[in-house]
């Protein structure tokens, strides 16, 4: 289910998590060379992604039951 990003926060390990409008979160890690998301490292980089939709797997699971 598509849900909009409303904010970002860091988890206990300092990885960035997108906060979704449904209340769930989804990691947006910059972990080279496996994942290149350098934009997540700065507030200026994250800002344009506010409002972007991500597929929320937790919502998909909840509505599948």
C-alpha positions in Angstrom: 0.0 0.0 0.0 1.4 3.4 -1.0 2.0 5.8 1.9 3.6 9.2 2.0 6.8 10.1 3.8 6.0 12.7 6.5 9.3 13.0 8.3 12.6 11.2 9.0 14.3 10.1 12.2 17.4 8.1 13.1 17.2 4.7 14.8 19.5 3.5 17.6 22.2 2.6 15.1 22.0 6.1 13.5 20.4 4.7 10.3 17.8 7.0 8.8 14.2 5.9 8.8 11.3 7.4 6.8 8.3 8.0 8.9 5.2 7.2 6.9 1.7 8.7 7.2 0.3 5.4 8.5 2.6 5.5 11.5 5.0 2.8 10.2 8.7 3.4 9.3 11.0 2.3 6.6 14.8 2.4 6.6 16.4 4.6 4.0 20.1 3.6 4.5 23.2 4.9 2.8 25.4 1.8 2.9 27.9 1.9 0.1 28.6 -0.1 -2.0 25.4 -2.0 -1.5 23.0 0.9 -1.2 23.8 4.4 -2.5 21.5 7.0 -0.8 23.9 9.8 -0.1 20.9 12.2 -0.1 19.7 10.8 3.2 22.8 12.2 5.0 21.7 15.8 5.1 18.5 17.7 5.9 18.7 19.4 2.5 18.9 16.0 0.8 16.0 14.5 2.8 13.6 17.4 2.4 12.6 16.8 -1.3 11.5 13.3 -0.3 8.9 14.5 2.1 5.6 13.6 0.4 7.1 10.9 -1.7 5.2 7.6 -1.6 6.7 4.3 -0.6 5.1 0.9 -0.5 4.4 0.1 3.2 4.8 -3.7 3.6 3.4 -3.6 7.1 0.2 -2.0 5.8 0.0 -4.6 3.0 0.3 -7.4 5.7 -2.4 -5.8 7.9 -4.9 -5.5 5.1 -4.2 -9.0 3.7 -5.5 -10.6 6.8 
